[in-house]
Amino acid sequence: MTGELNIREKMKLKKGFTLIELLVVIAIIGILAAMILVALNTARAKAKDSRIKADIAQIRVLAETAYSTDGNYNNIATQTGYTNYTADILAQNASSAYALTKSAAPSVNYCAIATLNDGTTVSVSDAGQTMKGATCAAGILSGGTPL
């Protein structure tokens, strides 16, 4: 009995954590880190989508600038900054598609469309509204819902 008492007294005097306690804490930290990474990936995708939407809005500004200068949309792609916005759209989503369609020259209609990270599309047109889920053909925007 005295030997047992000695061991218990010695254990009470020892300071520190057991291996099991350390493993439990490490496991909890790992679970929390995984949850944070999942939340961050969702936030990153939303941020990239917001950037694509902003770029599409800037393309609309360039298109309207071209129209006010030339009276048509023939020269949208030659506007300063156009290639920067289209490159940024593609950089924000590796599987993104970007397209600009115009009606026959002299272009009085245009439509720019890009794919977001969730697979839906966002588009702008000469009608002046940003749409989600629409399609573009020959400069005409059809379907979709206002963004």
trRosetta pair geometry for C-beta under 8 A, 3 or more apart (Angstrom, degrees):
i j d omega theta_ij theta_ji phi_ij phi_ji
1 4 5.7 -53 -152 35 37 111
1 5 6.3 37 151 -20 67 106
2 5 5.5 -52 -147 36 36 115
2 6 6.4 44 152 -26 65 102
3 6 5.6 -52 -153 30 31 116
3 7 6.8 30 151 -18 63 102
4 7 5.9 -54 -153 32 34 109
4 8 6.5 30 152 -15 66 106
5 8 5.8 -55 -148 39 33 110
5 9 6.2 32 155 -18 66 108
6 9 5.8 -57 -147 38 28 110
6 10 6.2 29 154 -20 64 107
7 10 5.6 -55 -148 36 30 112
7 11 6.4 32 152 -22 65 104
8 11 5.7 -52 -147 33 32 111
8 12 6.5 33 154 -20 64 103
9 12 5.7 -52 -151 33 33 112
9 13 6.6 30 152 -18 64 107
10 13 5.8 -59 -153 36 33 111
10 14 6.7 38 150 -28 66 101
11 14 5.7 -48 -150 25 35 113
17 21 4.4 -122 -173 85 103 129
17 22 5.3 120 117 -53 128 88
17 25 8.0 -23 -176 -1 158 137
18 21 4.8 99 55 5 77 102
18 22 7.2 -144 94 -3 42 87
19 22 5.8 -57 -151 38 33 111
19 23 6.3 33 153 -20 67 107
20 23 5.8 -56 -147 36 31 111
20 24 6.4 32 155 -20 65 105
21 24 5.8 -53 -149 33 30 111
21 25 6.5 28 154 -16 64 106
22 25 5.8 -57 -149 37 32 110
22 26 6.3 31 154 -18 66 108
23 26 5.7 -54 -145 38 32 112
23 27 6.3 34 155 -21 65 105
24 27 5.7 -54 -149 35 30 112
24 28 6.5 30 153 -19 64 105
25 28 5.8 -54 -149 35 32 111
25 29 6.4 32 153 -18 65 105
26 29 5.7 -53 -148 37 32 112
26 30 6.3 36 152 -22 64 106
27 30 5.6 -53 -150 35 32 115
27 31 6.5 32 154 -19 65 103
28 31 5.8 -52 -149 34 32 110
28 32 6.4 30 154 -15 65 107
29 32 5.8 -57 -148 40 31 111
29 33 6.2 33 154 -21 66 107
30 33 5.7 -54 -145 35 30 112
30 34 6.5 31 156 -20 64 104
31 34 5.8 -54 -151 34 31 111
31 35 6.6 30 152 -18 64 105
32 35 5.7 -54 -150 35 33 112
32 36 6.4 33 153 -19 66 106
33 36 5.7 -55 -149 36 32 111
33 37 6.4 34 154 -21 65 105
34 37 5.8 -53 -148 34 32 112
34 38 6.6 33 154 -19 64 103
35 38 5.9 -53 -152 33 32 111
35 39 6.6 29 152 -15 64 107
36 39 5.7 -58 -151 39 33 110
36 40 6.2 34 152 -21 68 107
37 40 5.6 -53 -144 36 32 112
37 41 6.4 35 156 -22 65 102
38 41 5.9 -52 -151 31 30 111
38 42 6.8 30 152 -16 62 104
39 42 5.8 -55 -154 35 34 111
39 43 6.4 32 150 -17 66 108
40 43 5.5 -56 -147 39 35 112
40 44 6.2 40 153 -24 68 103
41 44 5.6 -49 -146 33 32 114
41 45 6.5 33 155 -19 63 103
42 45 5.9 -54 -151 34 31 110
42 46 6.5 29 152 -16 64 106
43 46 5.7 -55 -149 38 33 111
43 47 6.3 35 152 -22 66 106
44 47 5.6 -55 -148 35 31 112
44 48 6.4 31 154 -18 65 104
45 48 5.7 -53 -149 36 32 111
45 49 6.4 33 152 -19 64 105
45 117 4.5 -146 -160 104 96 156
45 118 7.3 95 160 -52 126 81
46 49 5.6 -53 -147 36 33 113
46 50 6.4 37 152 -22 65 103
47 50 5.6 -51 -150 33 32 113
47 51 6.6 34 151 -20 63 104
48 51 5.6 -53 -152 34 34 113
48 52 6.6 37 150 -20 66 101
48 92 4.1 157 -167 -172 95 98
48 93 6.3 130 149 -58 128 80
48 117 5.6 76 87 -40 122 132
49 52 5.6 -49 -149 33 35 113
49 53 6.5 36 151 -18 65 103
49 92 7.6 162 -64 153 28 128
49 116 4.6 39 -125 -153 102 111
49 117 5.4 -100 -63 17 97 100
49 118 7.1 9 -88 -1 140 95
50 53 5.6 -53 -150 36 33 113
50 54 6.4 35 151 -20 65 105
51 54 5.6 -51 -147 36 34 112
51 55 6.4 36 153 -20 65 104
51 88 6.8 -111 155 156 112 111
51 92 5.1 -172 84 -101 119 147
52 55 5.7 -54 -149 36 32 112
52 56 6.4 33 152 -19 65 104
52 89 5.3 83 -131 -132 83 78
52 92 5.1 -151 -59 85 93 149
52 93 6.6 7 -72 -8 140 118
52 96 7.1 -155 -114 -126 137 148
52 114 5.3 -153 -177 116 113 140
52 116 5.9 -180 72 -104 151 71
52 122 6.5 127 122 45 107 134
53 56 5.7 -52 -148 35 32 112
53 57 6.5 35 151 -20 63 104
53 116 7.9 15 -51 -94 89 113
53 122 5.5 -77 -99 161 78 167
53 130 7.1 68 -159 -174 94 146
53 147 7.1 -166 -138 161 124 155
54 57 5.6 -53 -151 35 33 114
54 58 6.5 34 150 -19 65 103
55 58 5.6 -53 -150 35 35 112
55 59 6.6 39 149 -23 65 100
55 85 4.4 154 -163 -163 95 89
55 86 7.7 155 166 -69 126 27
55 88 5.2 -170 -97 88 143 115
55 89 4.9 -156 101 -65 151 90
55 92 7.8 -169 -1 0 141 141
55 114 7.4 42 85 -16 112 167
56 59 5.5 -48 -151 30 35 114
56 60 6.9 42 147 -22 62 98
56 85 8.0 153 -63 170 27 120
56 89 7.2 85 -56 -98 77 128
56 112 6.0 176 -145 109 84 115
56 114 5.6 -134 -74 16 116 122
56 122 5.6 -154 2 116 168 109
56 123 7.0 -129 -162 -125 139 21
56 124 5.3 154 160 -10 98 113
56 130 6.7 108 112 -129 121 110
57 60 5.6 -47 -157 28 37 115
57 61 6.9 40 145 -19 64 99
57 124 6.8 140 -95 -65 41 148
57 130 6.5 -31 -84 -78 87 135
58 61 5.3 -46 -153 31 41 115
58 62 6.6 43 148 -18 67 100
58 81 7.1 -92 157 137 123 128
58 85 5.2 -155 88 -107 121 140
59 62 5.5 -49 -149 36 37 113
59 63 6.3 41 150 -23 66 103
59 76 7.5 51 -175 178 86 118
59 82 6.9 78 -120 -131 83 76
59 85 5.4 -178 -63 123 89 150
59 86 7.6 81 -90 -63 126 78
59 100 7.5 -136 -179 -95 137 118
59 112 4.8 -97 120 101 142 175
59 124 6.5 156 82 52 99 133
60 63 5.5 -52 -148 34 33 114
60 64 6.4 28 155 -15 65 105
60 112 7.2 -138 -64 36 68 128
60 124 4.2 -87 -71 153 116 154
60 128 7.6 107 -169 -129 131 46
60 130 7.6 -94 -39 -75 152 89
61 64 6.0 -57 -148 39 29 106
61 65 6.4 34 151 -22 63 106
62 65 5.5 -54 -149 34 32 115
62 66 6.4 35 152 -20 65 102
62 76 6.1 97 121 -159 101 78
62 79 4.1 153 -167 99 109 156
62 81 6.5 -150 -86 78 129 104
62 82 5.5 149 171 -82 165 89
62 85 7.5 -150 -11 13 142 151
63 66 5.7 -52 -152 34 32 111
63 67 6.4 31 150 -19 65 106
63 73 5.7 5 -161 -132 94 108
63 76 4.8 -1 -103 -117 75 119
63 79 7.8 -118 -63 -10 35 154
63 110 5.5 -146 -147 72 137 149
63 112 7.3 -148 -46 -20 139 124
63 124 7.7 177 22 114 144 118
63 126 7.1 -121 142 -85 132 73
64 67 5.4 -49 -144 36 37 114
64 68 6.3 36 156 -19 67 103
65 68 5.9 -54 -145 37 29 107
65 69 6.3 24 155 -15 63 110
65 79 6.1 107 80 -131 121 136
66 69 5.9 -64 -149 41 29 108
66 70 5.8 -19 171 22 69 115
66 72 7.8 -51 136 94 96 46
66 73 5.9 83 101 -132 124 50
66 74 7.5 -153 164 56 125 52
66 75 4.9 -169 -148 78 121 82
66 76 5.0 -120 9 -85 162 55
66 78 7.8 111 -109 58 123 83
66 79 5.6 -97 -60 -62 105 120
67 70 6.8 -73 -124 57 21 79
67 71 6.8 34 -170 -139 57 8
67 72 6.5 -106 -120 118 68 4
67 73 5.7 -13 -74 -73 93 71
67 126 7.6 116 -74 -125 153 107
69 75 7.8 -66 82 67 121 130
70 74 6.4 -102 129 42 153 98
70 75 5.8 117 -21 23 158 119
71 106 7.3 -1 107 168 91 144
72 105 7.4 77 154 -148 153 64
72 106 4.0 -107 -96 172 161 101
72 107 5.0 118 170 61 102 64
72 108 6.1 -66 -128 -75 85 56
73 76 5.4 6 -177 -41 83 111
73 102 5.4 -163 102 -130 114 120
73 103 7.9 85 52 33 120 81
73 107 4.0 -84 63 110 86 118
73 108 7.0 147 7 -106 101 10
73 109 7.2 -91 24 82 143 15
73 110 4.2 -139 164 -40 161 124
73 126 6.8 -104 -53 -76 143 121
73 139 7.5 141 71 -133 145 128
74 102 7.1 129 -100 162 41 162
74 105 5.7 51 -99 -120 116 97
74 106 6.1 -70 -44 -144 118 67
74 107 5.0 156 -65 19 59 108
75 78 4.6 -50 -171 40 90 115
75 79 6.8 115 132 -46 84 77
76 79 6.0 -39 -168 -4 39 116
76 82 6.6 131 148 -114 67 142
76 100 6.4 -152 95 -179 137 144
76 102 7.2 177 10 -72 126 128
76 110 6.2 105 -41 -134 153 162
77 82 5.4 172 -148 138 39 157
77 83 7.9 63 -170 -60 76 77
77 100 6.7 165 -69 78 101 156
78 82 7.1 45 37 18 8 146
79 82 4.8 103 66 -42 83 113
81 84 5.1 -57 -158 38 57 118
81 85 6.1 54 149 -22 83 102
82 85 6.1 -60 -154 35 31 107
82 86 6.4 21 156 -12 67 108
83 86 5.8 -56 -142 42 35 107
83 87 6.0 36 158 -20 68 108
84 87 5.9 -58 -146 38 26 109
84 88 6.3 26 155 -20 63 109
85 88 5.7 -55 -146 36 30 112
85 89 6.5 37 153 -24 63 101
86 89 5.6 -46 -151 28 35 115
86 90 6.7 28 154 -12 64 104
86 98 5.5 162 -150 124 87 156
86 100 8.0 -68 -95 -28 127 119
87 90 5.9 -59 -153 41 33 107
87 91 6.2 34 150 -22 67 109
88 91 5.4 -54 -143 36 34 114
88 92 6.4 36 158 -24 66 104
89 92 6.1 -58 -154 29 28 110
89 93 7.5 -32 166 32 60 96
89 96 6.1 -148 149 136 81 149
89 98 4.9 93 106 -80 139 138
89 114 4.8 -101 -167 -128 132 145
90 93 7.2 -91 -151 62 29 67
90 94 8.0 53 173 -119 67 29
90 96 5.5 -158 -119 75 47 116
90 98 6.1 -90 -60 -4 88 126
92 96 6.8 46 75 -30 76 153
92 117 7.5 -96 142 -54 87 102
93 96 3.4 97 85 -46 108 111
93 114 7.9 131 41 166 132 102
93 115 6.3 -136 110 96 150 86
93 116 6.8 175 -66 -170 157 24
93 117 5.1 -150 -106 -79 114 70
95 115 7.0 -73 112 104 76 138
96 114 6.0 5 -175 -174 116 89
96 115 4.6 -176 -140 65 63 93
96 116 7.7 38 -110 -80 103 10
96 117 7.9 -44 -70 -74 99 54
97 113 7.8 3 105 110 92 93
97 114 7.1 -179 86 -144 50 46
97 115 4.8 63 34 -8 76 121
98 112 7.6 -3 -172 -173 87 88
98 113 7.3 173 -148 89 45 52
98 114 4.7 -2 -104 -103 81 87
98 115 7.7 -115 -61 12 54 76
99 112 7.3 -179 93 -147 48 49
99 113 5.4 -4 57 56 90 93
99 114 8.0 177 21 -75 58 50
99 136 6.5 -175 97 70 114 133
100 110 6.7 -9 -174 -172 89 106
100 111 7.4 167 -153 86 47 48
100 112 4.8 -10 -104 -102 80 83
101 110 6.9 163 88 -156 49 57
101 111 5.1 -6 58 58 93 94
101 113 8.0 6 6 6 100 105
101 136 4.9 160 30 145 126 115
101 137 6.5 -63 130 -145 168 15
101 138 6.0 -73 159 -69 124 8
101 139 5.1 -136 121 -58 84 49
102 105 8.0 45 122 -70 123 62
102 107 3.9 -25 174 -129 120 141
102 109 6.8 151 -159 89 54 60
102 110 4.7 -19 -102 -103 78 82
102 111 7.9 -177 -78 21 39 64
102 138 7.8 -35 102 -175 25 44
102 139 4.6 39 -157 -80 25 117
103 107 5.1 141 58 -138 72 68
103 108 5.8 -34 58 47 136 66
103 109 4.1 71 -21 46 119 97
103 110 7.5 -104 1 -65 75 48
103 138 5.7 56 -105 160 61 83
103 139 3.9 -89 -38 43 70 150
103 140 7.3 66 -73 -41 101 82
104 107 7.2 -176 89 -86 19 64
104 138 7.7 -13 -30 -162 73 105
107 110 6.1 54 160 -64 126 91
107 139 6.4 -175 -156 -98 101 153
108 126 7.3 102 149 -165 53 177
108 139 7.9 105 72 143 49 152
109 125 7.1 -4 -171 -174 84 105
109 126 5.2 -126 -135 19 52 137
109 138 7.5 47 89 129 126 70
109 139 3.5 118 107 138 95 119
109 140 5.8 7 157 -71 150 63
110 125 6.4 179 90 -148 56 63
110 126 5.4 104 37 -42 73 99
110 139 5.0 -53 -96 -138 26 96
111 123 6.1 9 -177 180 92 122
111 124 7.4 174 -150 89 52 43
111 125 4.4 -13 -102 -100 76 99
111 126 7.8 -75 -63 -2 60 77
111 136 3.5 -180 119 -133 136 120
111 137 7.8 7 47 19 150 26
111 139 5.4 157 -1 -152 90 32
111 140 6.5 -43 -34 56 136 12
111 141 4.7 161 -116 -63 123 84
112 123 6.3 171 88 -151 49 72
112 124 5.3 -1 55 55 97 87
112 125 7.5 -178 20 -78 62 51
112 136 7.5 111 -17 -82 5 163
113 121 5.3 5 -174 -179 104 125
113 122 7.3 162 -151 83 59 38
113 123 3.9 -18 -100 -97 79 109
113 134 7.2 -131 -109 85 118 88
113 135 7.5 9 -101 -145 162 32
113 136 4.7 -154 -24 -4 129 128
114 121 6.7 155 80 -153 34 75
114 122 5.8 -19 63 60 85 85
114 123 7.3 162 17 -82 59 60
115 119 6.7 -23 -171 -146 106 31
115 120 7.5 157 -152 87 64 27
115 121 5.5 -46 -98 -97 56 74
116 119 7.0 -35 74 32 76 20
116 120 5.2 -3 40 65 116 76
116 121 7.0 -176 0 -102 84 19
116 122 5.9 73 -47 -14 107 106
120 132 5.9 18 152 -176 129 95
120 133 5.6 -47 -160 -73 104 78
121 132 7.0 153 84 -160 53 48
121 133 6.0 124 51 -94 82 23
121 134 6.6 -110 95 51 115 54
121 135 7.7 83 66 -84 156 49
121 144 7.7 -84 82 -101 99 123
122 130 6.5 2 -176 -179 96 99
122 131 7.2 163 -155 84 50 46
122 132 5.6 -21 -100 -102 71 68
122 147 6.4 40 -136 -73 101 151
123 130 7.3 163 83 -155 37 56
123 131 5.2 -21 63 61 88 93
123 132 8.0 164 20 -87 73 23
123 134 4.9 -101 43 66 132 113
123 136 6.0 -174 -146 -48 148 113
123 141 5.8 169 122 -125 131 119
123 144 6.9 -122 41 -75 113 169
124 128 7.9 -4 -166 -145 91 16
124 129 7.5 -172 -134 89 65 32
124 130 5.3 -29 -87 -100 87 69
124 131 7.5 160 -84 16 35 76
124 141 7.9 -93 143 -76 16 149
125 128 7.5 -56 82 -8 64 29
125 129 7.3 -7 45 51 87 66
125 131 7.7 4 1 7 104 118
125 136 7.3 176 -83 -110 112 105
125 139 7.5 118 -146 176 104 60
125 140 7.5 45 -146 -154 147 25
125 141 3.8 -123 -36 -19 150 130
126 139 7.4 18 -2 175 118 100
127 141 6.3 -108 15 45 126 126
129 146 5.7 -66 178 -117 124 95
130 146 7.2 82 77 -160 61 64
130 147 4.4 -57 112 41 101 123
131 134 4.0 38 115 -18 134 133
131 141 6.2 141 23 173 145 133
131 143 7.8 127 162 100 141 54
131 144 3.7 77 165 123 118 143
131 145 6.6 142 -157 68 79 26
131 146 6.2 -58 -105 -99 65 37
131 147 6.2 -178 -122 -21 11 93
132 144 5.7 160 73 -164 35 102
132 145 5.5 -27 60 63 91 81
132 146 7.6 25 13 120 86 12
132 147 4.8 112 -33 -81 100 93
133 143 6.7 -91 123 133 83 103
133 144 4.4 158 79 -118 70 74
133 145 6.1 30 44 15 119 82
134 141 5.2 21 154 -174 143 94
134 142 6.3 155 -166 76 94 32
134 143 4.9 160 -129 82 63 74
134 144 2.8 -53 -60 -25 82 139
135 141 7.5 153 80 -153 39 52
135 142 5.6 -24 64 64 87 86
135 143 5.6 40 14 40 87 122
135 144 7.5 -179 -3 -37 52 104
136 139 7.4 10 -173 -103 97 10
136 140 7.1 153 -153 74 57 41
136 141 5.7 -25 -98 -97 76 63
136 142 7.8 157 -91 18 29 73
137 140 5.8 -25 70 58 69 90
137 142 7.2 -17 23 11 100 117
141 144 7.2 -49 170 27 102 134
